[in-house]
Amino acid sequence: MKKIFAAIVMLLVMAGSAFALSDAEYLTLKKSNSDFARADKRLTQVYGKLKAVLSKKDFAEIKDEQLEWIESGRDQEARALMNGGYSRAEAYTMATSDRADYLQEILDDVQAQAKKAKKK
C-alpha cells in the first residue's frame, strides 16, 4: 500500500512540474509574445514600486507571496484558464496581468494611506 501511495505522489509531483513554466519557457514566451512581455514588464514595474514605498518588513511579506506565486500560483492560475479554453500563452499572459493588477491595488492602497497621513 505504501508503494502505491508513493507512486501516486511521485506521479502528481511529476505532472505538476511537467506543467509548470520552466525558466527557458518563460524566456521564450517573453521573447515570442508581446502581450506576455508587456504584462511581465508591468508586473516587474509595480513590484519595484512596492519595494520602493513599503517598509522592509512589509515588502518581505510581498516578496514571499510573490515567490510563492511564481513557484506555483502562476501555474495554477494558468492551468485554470487553459481548462477554460485559453491557449498557454494567453493563460500565462492573463495570469501575469491579473497579478500585476493585484499588486497595483496594494500599491494604490499604500499610496492613498500615505496621502491621508500627509494631510493630517
Phi and psi in degrees as a GROMACS rama.xvg file:
@    title "Ramachandran Plot"
@    xaxis  label "Phi"
@    yaxis  label "Psi"
@TYPE xy
-62.6455  -37.0377  LYS-2
-65.9511  -38.9255  LYS-3
-65.6118  -45.3724  ILE-4
-60.5796  -45.1304  PHE-5
-61.7785  -39.8609  ALA-6
-65.6571  -40.019  ALA-7
-65.4591  -44.7605  ILE-8
-59.9679  -45.38  VAL-9
-62.8372  -40.0035  MET-10
-62.26  -43.8513  LEU-11
-64.0541  -41.8308  LEU-12
-62.7976  -45.7293  VAL-13
-64.3942  -40.1409  MET-14
-65.5788  -41.9459  ALA-15
-64.9647  -43.2619  GLY-16
-72.6164  -30.0541  SER-17
-67.5972  -30.8865  ALA-18
-80.0229  -31.8339  PHE-19
-58.999  148.204  ALA-20
-76.6473  114.158  LEU-21
-74.3706  166.746  SER-22
-59.4321  -42.3779  ASP-23
-64.6533  -41.8381  ALA-24
-65.8575  -38.6402  GLU-25
-59.7065  -48.1323  TYR-26
-64.4785  -40.0927  LEU-27
-64.0768  -44.6794  THR-28
-62.256  -41.5207  LEU-29
-63.3928  -37.8151  LYS-30
-78.7304  -33.415  LYS-31
-96.977  -12.4654  SER-32
-128.273  107.326  ASN-33
-65.8002  -31.7451  SER-34
-65.9543  -43.5412  ASP-35
-64.7344  -42.377  PHE-36
-59.7867  -41.6451  ALA-37
-65.1414  -44.4298  ARG-38
-63.2429  -41.402  ALA-39
-66.9595  -40.0203  ASP-40
-63.5358  -42.9191  LYS-41
-63.4167  -42.608  ARG-42
-60.1417  -44.2665  LEU-43
-62.9586  -40.6964  THR-44
-65.5839  -46.0987  GLN-45
-64.6533  -41.5466  VAL-46
-59.556  -43.3943  TYR-47
-63.8127  -39.3315  GLY-48
-65.7195  -38.9853  LYS-49
-62.978  -40.7992  LEU-50
-60.4689  -36.6354  LYS-51
-72.7186  -29.5167  ALA-52
-103.819  -19.3013  VAL-53
-89.4218  155.219  LEU-54
-66.1147  161.846  SER-55
-58.3902  -40.4759  LYS-56
-64.4168  -48.1685  LYS-57
-65.9475  -39.2985  ASP-58
-67.6532  -33.5038  PHE-59
-58.9649  -37.1004  ALA-60
-65.1755  -44.4025  GLU-61
-63.1958  -42.816  ILE-62
-60.9301  -45.6919  LYS-63
-61.9906  -42.8214  ASP-64
-64.3179  -40.1937  GLU-65
-65.1494  -42.1606  GLN-66
-62.8508  -40.2433  LEU-67
-63.8821  -40.2441  GLU-68
-63.381  -43.7164  TRP-69
-64.639  -41.0318  ILE-70
-71.3935  -33.1882  GLU-71
-145.972  -37.0908  SER-72
-62.0049  -41.4112  GLY-73
-59.8504  -44.4964  ARG-74
-67.1656  -38.3606  ASP-75
-64.4856  -44.0456  GLN-76
-63.6733  -44.4612  GLU-77
-63.8853  -41.2515  ALA-78
-60.3375  -42.6657  ARG-79
-62.6396  -40.118  ALA-80
-67.4953  -39.6843  LEU-81
-65.6625  -36.009  MET-82
-64.3516  -23.2013  ASN-83
-87.7901  2.14565  GLY-84
108.408  -0.895543  GLY-85
-82.0665  151.455  TYR-86
-70.1588  168.071  SER-87
-61.8664  -44.9899  ARG-88
-62.8996  -44.6582  ALA-89
-62.4629  -42.6315  GLU-90
-64.2015  -45.6424  ALA-91
-69.5293  -32.9713  TYR-92
-65.4268  -45.8487  THR-93
-65.3578  -42.1679  MET-94
-62.9516  -40.5705  ALA-95
-69.1062  -41.5811  THR-96
-64.0292  -41.9912  SER-97
-62.7459  -38.4171  ASP-98
-66.5437  -40.899  ARG-99
-61.9227  -41.1833  ALA-100
-61.3715  -43.1283  ASP-101
-60.7079  -48.2823  TYR-102
-67.0991  -33.2098  LEU-103
-64.0643  -38.2508  GLN-104
-61.8785  -41.7194  GLU-105
-63.3986  -44.9816  ILE-106
-60.6246  -44.8092  LEU-107
-60.1315  -41.9187  ASP-108
-63.1864  -44.1688  ASP-109
-62.4784  -43.0551  VAL-110
-68.067  -37.3348  GLN-111
-66.5442  -39.8889  ALA-112
-65.1755  -38.033  GLN-113
-65.9994  -38.7031  ALA-114
-63.11  -44.4772  LYS-115
-61.1469  -42.7233  LYS-116
-65.285  -35.3808  ALA-117
-67.049  -37.1474  LYS-118
-69.1083  -25.9837  LYS-119
